[in-house]
């Protein structure tokens, strides 16, 4: 099928009206609502219109619903505001922890979210990475406008309340989230200093990891004017005049007497260390009652990063999608330290140093972390140092910290993050300790490995690591009758072995390199030549027979041993040895046929991460024009300038990082290899202003893209021809210009 310029025009079709100007700065293109809703309640972009600087510890957002695992605090389809939240929820299917929320309102205090909700319209809402405002309507028709600006750990709010003395601010200090677990919160009202202080020990993912008796999300809330009366609430009871309370479902409220054009300003500080540290954070970050200053400083911080990636395009929607993706890639992992100290959720104590948290490693090792090595290199070494601190404090590098071990997903892809940084010469951390940590992941089975099945989200206090590693070392694969998700585990362990091998090679550990490189071929042990797929095997070596069942009245094959996908998904999950996979599946022509079938029959699902490299696999089989074609086909299907414009969960920037790399014309199929695979650029020009350690301006130009030409006719690096669809990271960061000459029809380039 041929695609013309109209597909590019549809790339980011805008579903809401707006007026844009070509003179806008890059940060002004961000549409904070992209990905904030979808047809499913949980399987959509999973993003919120948060206000926060890059990599902020706390993000601030309007709250349209109570958030839990699989429910974000904001969804664009909602029409009521129940509060404004300082949240630490990194992804929709992960939990929040230590959050704080409040709501300005009028009349009698109402505790439940349903009762206190205020109606609003999206036309009365503005959002950007550095500013948010919304006007809500009270039940008697009054108007309340709230504006938000923030810093790394704090926020300031301008609140316009109706005239009178029935205006109040409702505070939720702790929300009861389980009948089985009590999370004690604390609140104290201090009328003499116009403050509310407290903490919240809630952790939505508490059942998936170790207990943290000392964990608390502390807050200090200051008001710009005295309140006239106050009280607390517990459960469904109001406690008028009370000033201090502990409990698992508590909060408070303060009333204000407002004049005609008067506003109340609120400053909010957060900390994981103490109330005193929260005060210090506020003193450091928002010392004055100057809302505009906070807005401007936050905007300037974003512009520092946005100036590193400049795109040229006449398509305003296309630029909106790109810059929104850039914004999303600069949010995680989050900074978790507070001026030289940090709370560790791995030994439940306070340490001296710097820290990051919320690594969505099963997702982000693929493109998000490789992208950070280009756009935010100053954070790469500290992020790896933080993983090593977690290793010191808890015994292992984490799989998905939230904020402690959670056993979410499979594999130990911290190995991949370390390896990718290591081969790109990011080595400002203890290299011996880094190798010890990845070696332990690869060689040491978790406790009770042969008695646990390690089911998805299994409620255990044990750390999973590479669950099933005992069998993997013995058999060369994970047996389906011993460990859950056996097919996917085998494939991901093999890739992680490749990553460990690369670090071993760089450190001169030749024997380890040979051992792990050989083990990285273990994917071959679960390939069933009879079915032509990666298939579950039992401990005795027999392949599990297909099980058929009726699902929605349709007889389907129940696929054993698969994580978030099907057998078509995991057939192609051999990033470290694509040439070997091609040979295993029958050669190049057969492999191309399988890829075609995967796309043509609808097996490919870009909305989930295991398939993010599939489009690029045609390059390895000698058909780069099909990679180029499918990038132009699938990008507009998965990225649009609309609230439901992301086809799947952004997962801490991974979906967004795919768009950015693919827009530039290359993608890291195998992180840890130091190699990118060429795709098809989506812009006529992108300028990378790479900071230290590169200190380099790289121009990526694509002649003919603006005419809808998607096939590569030629490619040069500083004038030197690139004849194969592969290019190294070292070449990208050291060149001046990468030039694509595009064609309207397929060419022989790269074959």
C-alpha positions in Angstrom: 0.0 0.0 0.0 1.2 3.5 -0.8 0.9 6.3 1.7 0.9 10.0 0.7 1.1 13.3 2.4 -2.4 12.9 3.9 -1.2 10.3 6.3 1.3 12.8 7.7 -1.5 15.4 8.0 -3.5 12.9 10.0 -0.5 12.2 12.1 -1.8 14.3 15.0 -5.3 15.3 14.1 -6.5 17.8 16.6 -9.8 16.9 18.2 -10.3 20.2 20.1 -10.1 23.7 18.7 -7.1 25.9 19.4 -5.2 28.7 17.7 -1.5 28.3 17.3 1.2 30.6 16.0 4.5 29.6 14.4 6.3 31.9 16.7 5.5 29.8 19.7 8.5 28.5 21.7 8.9 24.7 21.9 7.6 24.4 25.5 4.4 26.1 24.4 3.6 23.3 22.1 3.1 20.8 24.9 -0.5 19.6 25.2 -0.6 18.3 28.8 -4.0 16.5 28.1 -2.6 14.1 25.4 -3.0 10.6 26.9 -5.2 11.6 29.8 -8.2 9.5 28.7 -9.2 6.6 26.5 -11.9 4.0 25.7 -10.6 1.8 28.5 -10.5 2.9 32.1 -6.9 1.8 32.5 -5.4 0.8 29.2 -4.8 4.2 27.6 -2.0 6.9 27.8 -2.3 7.0 31.6 -0.9 10.6 31.8 -2.1 13.6 33.8 -1.7 17.3 33.2 0.9 17.6 36.0 2.7 20.8 36.9 6.3 20.2 37.9 9.9 20.9 36.8 11.9 18.1 35.0 12.3 15.0 37.1 10.4 16.6 40.0 10.0 14.7 43.3 6.3 15.7 43.5 3.9 16.4 40.7 0.8 18.6 41.2 -2.5 18.0 39.3 -6.2 18.6 39.4 -7.9 15.6 40.9 -11.1 14.4 39.1 -11.3 11.0 40.8 -9.6 9.1 43.7 -6.5 7.5 42.5 -5.5 3.9 43.1 -3.6 1.2 41.2 -5.1 1.3 37.7 -6.8 4.7 38.3 -5.1 8.1 37.8 -6.1 11.2 39.8 -7.1 12.9 36.6 -9.1 11.7 33.6 -10.2 14.1 30.8 -13.6 12.5 30.5 -14.5 13.6 34.0 -16.4 16.8 34.6 -15.9 17.3 38.3 -13.0 18.4 40.5 -12.6 16.6 43.9 -9.2 18.2 44.8 -5.7 19.2 43.9 -3.1 16.5 44.6 0.6 16.4 45.2 1.1 12.9 43.7 3.9 10.4 43.4 2.0 7.9 41.2 4.4 7.2 38.3 2.1 5.2 36.0 -1.6 4.3 36.0 -1.0 0.7 36.9 1.4 1.5 39.7 0.4 3.0 43.1 0.7 6.4 44.6 2.5 6.9 48.0 2.7 9.7 50.5 0.3 11.9 48.6 -1.5 15.0 49.8 -4.6 16.6 48.5 -6.9 19.6 49.2 -10.0 21.3 47.7 -11.1 24.9 48.0 -14.9 25.1 48.4 -17.8 26.9 50.0 -20.5 26.2 52.6 -20.5 23.2 54.9 -17.5 20.8 54.7 -18.2 17.6 52.8 -15.9 14.7 53.2 -16.6 12.1 50.6 -15.3 12.7 47.1 -18.7 12.4 45.6 -20.3 15.0 47.9 -17.5 17.6 47.7 -17.0 17.4 43.9 -17.2 20.7 42.0 -18.3 20.9 38.3 -15.9 22.4 35.7 -15.6 22.7 32.0 -12.5 22.1 29.9 -12.8 25.5 28.3 -12.2 26.9 31.8 -9.0 24.9 32.1 -5.4 25.7 31.1 -2.4 23.4 31.4 1.3 23.4 30.8 4.3 21.8 32.4 4.8 25.0 34.5 1.3 26.3 35.1 -2.3 25.0 35.5 -5.5 26.8 36.2 -9.2 25.8 36.3 -12.4 27.5 37.3 -14.9 25.3 39.1 -18.6 26.0 40.0 -20.0 25.5 43.5 -23.4 24.0 44.1 -24.9 27.5 44.6 -23.4 28.8 41.3 -20.3 30.5 42.8 -17.0 30.4 41.0 -13.7 29.2 42.4 -10.5 29.7 40.4 -7.3 27.8 41.3 -3.9 28.3 39.8 -0.8 26.1 40.3 2.9 26.6 40.0 5.5 24.4 41.4 9.2 23.5 42.1 10.9 20.2 42.5 9.3 19.5 45.9 6.9 22.3 46.6 4.0 24.2 45.0 2.2 27.5 45.3 -1.5 28.1 44.6 -3.6 31.2 43.8 -7.1 30.6 44.9 -10.0 33.0 44.1 -12.9 32.4 46.4 -16.4 34.1 46.4 -16.9 37.0 48.8 -18.2 35.9 52.2 -17.2 33.9 55.3 -18.3 30.4 54.1 -15.2 29.7 52.1 -13.0 26.9 53.2 -10.1 24.6 52.1 -10.7 20.9 52.7 -7.5 18.8 53.3 -7.2 15.1 53.0 -4.2 13.9 55.0 -4.8 10.2 54.8 -7.2 8.0 52.8 -8.2 4.6 53.9 -7.2 2.3 51.0 -7.6 -1.2 52.5 -9.6 -3.0 55.1 -6.6 -5.3 55.7 -3.9 -2.6 56.2 -4.0 0.5 58.3 -1.9 3.4 57.1 -1.8 6.0 59.9 -1.8 9.6 58.9 -1.2 12.7 61.1 -2.5 16.2 60.9 -2.1 19.3 63.1 -3.6 22.7 62.5 -1.5 25.7 63.7 -3.7 28.8 63.8 -0.9 31.0 65.2 1.2 30.5 62.1 -1.6 29.9 59.5 -0.3 26.4 58.9 -1.4 22.8 58.6 1.3 20.1 58.9 1.2 16.4 58.8 2.1 13.2 57.0 0.5 10.4 55.0 2.0 6.8 55.2 -0.3 5.4 52.4 1.4 3.1 49.8 -0.9 1.7 47.3 1.5 -1.1 46.3 2.3 -2.1 49.9 1.2 -5.7 49.4 3.8 -6.3 46.6 7.0 -5.6 48.6 8.5 -5.3 52.1 7.0 -3.4 55.0 8.2 0.1 55.6 7.3 1.1 59.2 9.1 4.4 58.9 7.8 5.5 55.5 5.8 8.8 55.5 5.0 11.5 53.0 5.3 14.7 55.1 3.7 18.0 54.2 3.7 21.6 55.4 0.8 23.8 54.2 1.0 27.6 54.7 -1.7 30.2 54.0 -1.2 33.8 53.0 -4.0 35.1 55.4 -5.4 34.0 58.7 -8.3 31.5 58.8 -11.3 32.4 60.9 -12.1 28.9 62.2 -10.9 25.4 61.6 -11.5 21.7 62.4 -10.6 18.2 61.6 -12.5 15.2 60.2 -12.2 11.4 60.7 -14.1 8.9 58.7 -17.4 10.6 58.0 -17.4 12.8 61.1 -16.5 16.5 61.4 -14.6 17.5 64.5 -15.1 21.3 64.8 -12.3 23.1 66.6 -10.1 20.0 66.9 -6.4 20.7 66.0 -4.5 17.4 66.0 -5.4 13.8 65.0 -3.8 10.5 63.9 -5.7 7.9 61.9 -6.0 6.1 58.6 -8.8 8.3 57.1 -8.4 11.8 58.4 -8.0 15.4 57.3 -8.9 19.0 58.2 -10.4 22.2 57.0 -9.9 25.9 57.5 -12.4 28.8 56.8 -11.7 32.3 55.4 -13.5 35.5 55.3 -13.0 36.8 51.8 -13.4 40.3 50.2 -14.5 41.0 46.7 -11.3 40.6 44.6 -9.2 38.9 47.3 -7.3 35.7 46.8 -5.8 33.2 49.2 -2.4 31.9 48.4 -1.3 28.5 49.6 2.2 27.2 49.7 2.7 23.4 50.0 5.9 21.6 50.7 6.5 17.8 50.6 9.2 15.6 52.0 10.0 12.0 52.7 12.4 12.9 55.5 10.5 14.9 58.0 8.2 17.9 58.6 11.3 20.0 59.4 12.8 19.0 56.0 9.5 19.9 54.3 9.8 23.4 55.9 13.4 23.6 54.7 12.4 22.6 51.2 9.8 25.4 51.2 12.2 27.9 52.4 14.7 26.9 49.7 12.3 26.7 46.8 9.5 29.2 47.5 10.7 31.7 50.1 8.3 34.4 49.0 4.6 34.7 48.1 5.5 35.3 44.5 3.5 33.1 42.2 4.8 34.5 39.0 8.4 34.0 40.0 7.7 30.3 40.5 6.0 30.1 37.1 8.9 31.8 35.4 11.6 29.7 37.1 9.8 26.5 36.3 9.3 27.5 32.7 13.0 28.5 32.4 14.1 25.1 33.6 11.9 23.3 31.0 13.2 25.6 28.3 16.8 24.6 29.2 15.9 21.0 28.1 13.6 21.9 25.2 16.4 24.1 23.7 18.3 20.8 23.2 15.9 19.5 20.6 14.5 21.8 17.9 12.2 20.5 15.2 11.2 22.2 12.0 7.7 21.5 10.6 4.8 23.4 9.3 2.4 20.9 10.9 1.4 22.4 14.2 -0.2 19.2 15.5 2.8 17.2 14.6 5.0 19.5 16.6 2.6 19.3 19.5 2.8 15.5 19.6 6.6 15.7 19.4 7.1 18.3 22.1 4.5 16.7 24.4 6.5 13.5 24.1 9.7 15.3 24.9 8.0 16.7 28.1 6.9 13.2 29.1 10.5 11.8 28.7 11.8 14.3 31.1 9.7 13.3 34.1 11.1 10.0 35.2 13.0 8.6 37.1 12.1 11.2 39.6 14.5 13.0 42.0 14.1 11.5 45.4 16.7 13.4 47.5 16.3 16.6 49.4 19.3 18.8 49.6 22.0 16.2 50.2 19.8 13.7 52.1 17.3 11.1 51.0 14.9 8.5 52.5 15.7 5.0 51.3 12.7 2.8 50.8 15.1 -0.1 50.7 16.3 0.0 54.3 13.7 2.4 55.7 16.3 4.9 56.9 17.7 8.3 56.0 21.0 8.6 54.1 23.4 11.3 53.0 23.6 11.7 49.2 21.4 12.1 46.1 18.7 9.7 44.9 16.2 9.0 42.1 13.2 6.7 42.2 10.3 5.3 40.1 12.2 3.4 37.4 9.7 1.7 35.1 12.5 -0.6 34.0 10.5 -3.3 32.1 9.4 -0.4 29.8 12.0 2.3 29.9 15.2 0.2 29.3 14.0 0.1 25.6 14.1 3.7 24.6 13.5 6.1 27.5 16.8 5.5 29.2 18.7 5.5 25.9 17.1 8.8 25.1 18.2 10.3 28.4 21.8 9.5 27.5 21.3 12.1 24.7 18.9 14.7 26.0 19.7 14.7 29.7 23.1 13.1 30.1 23.8 15.0 33.4 21.2 12.7 35.1 22.5 9.4 33.7 25.4 8.7 36.2 23.4 9.8 39.2 20.5 7.5 38.1 22.8 4.5 38.0 24.4 5.6 41.3 20.9 5.5 42.8 20.3 1.9 41.5 23.6 0.9 43.2 22.5 2.6 46.4 19.3 0.5 46.3 21.6 -2.5 45.9 23.6 -1.5 48.9 20.5 -0.8 51.1 18.2 -3.6 50.0 20.6 -6.3 48.6 19.4 -6.0 45.0 19.0 -3.5 42.3 15.2 -3.1 41.9 12.9 -4.3 39.1 10.3 -1.5 39.5 10.7 0.6 42.7 7.4 2.1 43.9 9.2 3.4 46.0 10.6 0.1 47.2 10.8 -3.4 45.7 7.5 -4.2 44.0 8.2 -7.4 41.9 6.3 -5.8 39.0 7.0 -7.3 35.6 9.9 -9.8 34.8 13.6 -9.7 34.1 16.2 -7.6 35.8 16.4 -4.7 33.3 18.5 -2.5 35.5 21.2 -4.7 33.9 20.2 -3.1 30.5 20.2 0.4 31.8 23.7 0.0 33.3 25.0 -1.7 30.2 23.6 0.9 27.8 25.2 3.7 29.9 28.4 1.8 30.3 29.0 1.2 26.6 28.3 4.9 25.9 31.1 5.8 28.4 28.9 6.9 31.3 31.0 5.5 34.1 31.1 7.9 37.0 30.0 5.4 39.6 31.6 2.4 41.2 32.2 0.1 38.3 33.1 -2.9 40.4 30.0 -2.6 42.4 27.9 -2.2 39.3 29.3 -5.4 37.9 28.8 -7.2 41.3 25.1 -6.0 41.2 24.3 -7.2 37.7 26.3 -10.4 38.3 24.2 -11.1 41.3 21.0 -10.6 39.3 22.3 -13.1 36.7 23.7 -15.8 39.1 21.8 -15.7 42.4 18.3 -17.1 42.5 15.9 -15.3 44.9 14.9 -17.0 48.2 12.3 -19.8 47.8 12.9 -19.8 44.1 11.9 -23.5 43.7 8.8 -23.2 45.9 7.3 -19.9 44.5 5.7 -19.7 41.0 6.3 -15.9 41.0 2.9 -15.1 39.5 2.2 -11.6 38.3 1.7 -9.2 41.3 1.9 -12.1 43.7 1.5 -10.9 47.2 4.8 -11.6 48.9 7.4 -9.8 50.9 10.2 -11.7 49.1 12.2 -10.0 46.4 11.7 -11.8 43.0 14.7 -10.8 41.0 15.0 -13.4 38.2 12.3 -15.7 39.5 13.0 -19.1 38.1 16.7 -18.5 37.8 17.4 -21.9 39.5 15.9 -23.7 36.6 17.2 -21.3 34.0 20.8 -22.1 35.1 20.1 -25.8 35.1 18.0 -26.2 32.0 18.7 -23.2 29.9 15.1 -22.2 30.0 12.3 -21.6 32.6 10.0 -24.6 33.0 6.3 -23.7 32.6 5.3 -26.3 35.3 7.6 -24.7 37.8 7.5 -20.9 37.2 4.9 -18.5 35.9 5.4 -16.5 32.6 8.1 -19.0 31.6 8.4 -18.1 27.9 8.7 -14.4 28.5 11.1 -14.9 31.4 13.4 -17.1 29.3 13.6 -14.5 26.6 14.1 -11.6 28.9 16.8 -13.4 31.0 18.7 -14.2 27.8 18.6 -10.5 26.8 19.8 -9.4 30.3 22.6 -12.0 30.0 23.7 -10.2 26.8 23.8 -6.9 28.8 25.8 -8.4 31.6 28.2 -9.8 29.0 28.8 -6.3 27.6 29.8 -5.0 31.0 32.1 -8.0 31.6 33.8 -7.4 28.2 34.4 -3.7 29.0 35.9 -4.6 32.4 38.2 -7.2 30.9 36.4 -10.2 32.4 36.8 -12.5 29.4 35.6 -15.7 30.9 32.4 -14.0 32.2 31.9 -12.4 28.8 32.0 -15.8 27.1 29.8 -17.4 29.7 27.0 -14.8 29.6 27.2 -14.3 25.8 26.6 -18.1 25.4 23.7 -17.9 27.9 22.2 -15.0 25.9 21.5 -17.6 23.2 19.1 -19.5 25.5 16.1 -18.2 23.6 16.8 -21.1 21.2 15.8 -23.5 23.9 12.1 -22.6 23.8 11.7 -22.4 20.1 9.3 -25.1 18.9 10.0 -25.9 15.3 6.6 -27.7 15.0 4.6 -24.6 15.8 7.2 -22.0 14.7 6.8 -20.1 17.9 8.5 -19.6 21.3 6.6 -22.1 23.4 6.4 -23.1 27.0 8.4 -26.2 28.0 7.9 -28.4 31.1 10.7 -29.4 33.4 11.0 -32.7 31.5 11.7 -30.9 28.3 8.3 -31.5 26.6 6.6 -28.6 25.0 3.2 -27.7 26.6 0.4 -28.7 24.2 -1.9 -26.0 23.0 -4.9 -25.4 25.2 -8.1 -24.2 23.6 -10.9 -22.4 25.4 -13.9 -20.4 24.5 -13.3 -16.7 25.2 -16.3 -14.4 24.4 -17.9 -17.4 22.7 -14.9 -17.8 20.3 -12.6 -20.8 20.6 -9.1 -19.5 21.1 -5.7 -20.8 22.0 -4.7 -20.2 25.6 -1.0 -19.2 25.4 1.0 -20.6 28.3 3.9 -18.7 29.8 3.4 -15.2 28.2 3.6 -11.8 29.8 1.3 -9.1 28.5 1.1 -10.4 24.9 0.8 -13.5 22.8 3.0 -15.9 21.0 3.3 -13.5 18.1 4.6 -10.9 20.5 7.4 -13.0 21.9 8.4 -14.6 18.7 10.3 -11.4 17.9 11.7 -10.6 21.4 15.3 -11.5 20.7 16.9 -8.1 20.4 20.4 -9.2 21.2 20.7 -11.7 18.3 18.3 -10.9 15.5 20.6 -12.6 13.0 20.4 -15.8 15.0 16.6 -15.5 15.3 16.3 -15.1 11.5 18.3 -18.3 11.1 16.3 -20.1 13.7 12.9 -19.3 12.1 13.9 -20.4 8.6 16.0 -17.7 7.0 15.5 -14.2 5.7 12.6 -14.8 3.4 10.7 -16.8 6.0 11.5 -14.1 8.6 10.1 -11.3 6.4 7.0 -13.4 5.8 6.5 -13.8 9.5 6.9 -10.1 10.1 4.4 -9.4 7.3 2.0 -11.8 8.9 2.5 -10.2 12.3 1.5 -6.8 10.9 -1.0 -7.8 8.3 -3.1 -10.0 10.6 -3.2 -7.4 13.4 -0.9 -9.2 15.9 1.3 -6.2 16.3 0.2 -4.0 19.3 2.3 -0.8 19.6 0.4 0.1 22.7 2.5 -2.3 24.8 6.3 -2.2 25.0 7.5 -5.7 23.9 6.6 -4.8 20.3 8.3 -1.4 20.1 11.3 -2.7 18.1 9.3 -4.9 15.7 9.0 -2.4 12.9 12.8 -2.1 12.8 13.5 -5.8 12.4 13.0 -5.7 8.6 16.4 -4.0 8.4 18.1 -7.1 9.7 16.5 -9.2 7.0 17.4 -6.9 4.1 14.1 -5.1 3.7 14.6 -1.6 5.1 12.0 -0.1 2.9 9.3 -2.0 4.9 10.6 -0.5 8.1 10.4 2.9 6.5 6.9 2.3 5.3 5.5 0.9 8.6 6.9 3.8 10.6 4.8 6.2 8.5 1.8 3.8 8.8 1.8 3.1 12.5 3.0 6.4 14.0 -0.3 8.3 13.3 -2.3 5.4 14.5 -0.7 5.5 17.9 0.2 9.2 18.5 -2.4 12.0 18.0 -2.9 15.5 19.3 -6.0 14.6 21.4 -6.8 13.6 25.0 -7.1 10.0 23.8 -4.1 10.4 21.5 -1.9 7.7 23.0 -2.8 4.1 22.1 -1.3 2.7 25.3 0.2 3.6 28.7 3.1 6.0 28.4 4.8 4.1 31.1 7.1 6.7 32.5 8.1 8.0 29.0 8.7 4.8 27.0 5.8 5.4 24.5 7.0 9.0 24.1 10.7 8.1 23.7 9.7 5.7 20.8 8.1 8.7 19.0 11.1 10.9 19.5 13.7 8.4 18.3 11.5 7.4 15.3 10.9 11.0 14.4 14.7 11.5 14.2 15.1 8.4 11.9 16.8 5.8 14.2 15.9 3.6 17.2 17.9 1.6 19.9 16.6 -1.9 19.1 19.2 -3.5 21.4 20.2 -1.2 24.3 23.6 -2.2 25.5 24.9 -2.7 22.0 25.8 1.0 21.4 24.0 0.7 18.0 20.9 2.4 16.5 18.8 1.0 13.7 17.8 3.3 10.9 14.0 4.0 10.3 12.5 6.8 8.4 12.6 10.4 9.7 9.3 12.3 10.2 10.7 15.9 10.0 12.6 17.8 7.5 15.0 19.0 10.2 15.8 18.3 13.8 18.6 20.0 15.6 20.2 18.3 18.7 22.0 20.7 20.9 23.7 18.1 23.0 25.1 19.3 26.4 28.2 18.0 28.2 29.8 15.5 27.9 29.1 15.9 24.2 28.9 19.7 23.8 27.8 19.1 20.2 25.3 20.5 17.7 24.0 17.7 15.5 21.7 18.5 12.6 19.4 15.7 11.2 17.9 16.7 7.9 15.6 14.8 5.6 15.2 16.2 2.1 11.7 15.4 0.8 9.9 14.5 4.1 7.8 17.6 3.8 6.6 16.3 0.5 5.5 13.0 2.0 8.5 11.0 0.9 9.1 8.2 3.4 11.7 6.0 1.7 15.4 6.5 2.0 17.3 7.1 -1.2 20.7 7.8 0.5 22.1 8.6 3.9 25.3 10.4 4.7 27.1 11.2 8.0 29.2 14.4 7.6 29.2 13.7 3.8 30.3 10.0 4.1 27.8 7.5 2.7 26.0 5.2 5.2 25.0 2.1 3.1 23.6 -0.2 5.8 20.6 0.6 8.1 22.7 0.7 11.3 24.7 3.5 12.9 26.5 3.8 16.2 25.8 6.0 19.1 29.4 7.2 19.0 28.9 8.3 15.3 25.7 10.2 16.1 27.1 12.2 19.1 30.4 13.1 17.3 29.0 14.1 13.9 27.9 17.5 12.6 25.1 16.4 10.2 23.2 13.3 9.4 21.5 13.8 6.0 18.6 11.7 4.6 17.8 12.0 0.9 14.2 10.7 0.7 12.2 9.1 -2.2 8.5 8.7 -2.9 9.0 5.0 -3.8 11.0 2.2 -2.3 14.7 2.1 -3.1 17.6 -0.4 -2.9 19.3 1.6 -0.1 20.4 -0.4 2.9 19.8 -3.9 1.4 
